[in-house]
Amino acid sequence: MPILVMGMLALIVFGLIGIMLLVAVILEHSAVARAAKTDPSHLVTSGAVPALNPSFDGARGEGAPTENPSAKEKVHEHACTG
């Protein structure tokens, strides 16, 4: 019998934690939507993913010369990619 009571208490505690997490997520999403409605400078784009490495040099054509990375950059790139 004590095992069943402990199990029920654990189930109640995890259920309450789940409900609190659900309420937190709902409130967070409503706060973002409310901020987007009131603040026109706060842009919320649906499905847009920012570029990880933006290029400020402009587009390169096929005939444009490619840059030769230094040895230090090659080592850093190798270390970052695995």
Secondary structure in CASP SS format (residue, H / E / C, confidence):
PFRMAT SS
TARGET T0000
AUTHOR 0000-0000-0000
METHOD secondary structure of the structure
MODEL  1
M C 1.00
P H 1.00
I H 1.00
L H 1.00
V H 1.00
M H 1.00
G H 1.00
M H 1.00
L H 1.00
A H 1.00
L H 1.00
I H 1.00
V H 1.00
F H 1.00
G H 1.00
L H 1.00
I H 1.00
G H 1.00
I H 1.00
M H 1.00
L H 1.00
L H 1.00
V H 1.00
A H 1.00
V H 1.00
I H 1.00
L H 1.00
E H 1.00
H H 1.00
S H 1.00
A H 1.00
V H 1.00
A H 1.00
R H 1.00
A H 1.00
A H 1.00
K H 1.00
T H 1.00
D C 1.00
P C 1.00
S C 1.00
H C 1.00
L C 1.00
V C 1.00
T C 1.00
S C 1.00
G C 1.00
A C 1.00
V C 1.00
P C 1.00
A C 1.00
L C 1.00
N C 1.00
P C 1.00
S C 1.00
F C 1.00
D C 1.00
G C 1.00
A C 1.00
R C 1.00
G C 1.00
E C 1.00
G C 1.00
A C 1.00
P C 1.00
T C 1.00
E C 1.00
N C 1.00
P C 1.00
S C 1.00
A H 1.00
K H 1.00
E H 1.00
K H 1.00
V H 1.00
H H 1.00
E H 1.00
H H 1.00
A H 1.00
C H 1.00
T H 1.00
G C 1.00
END
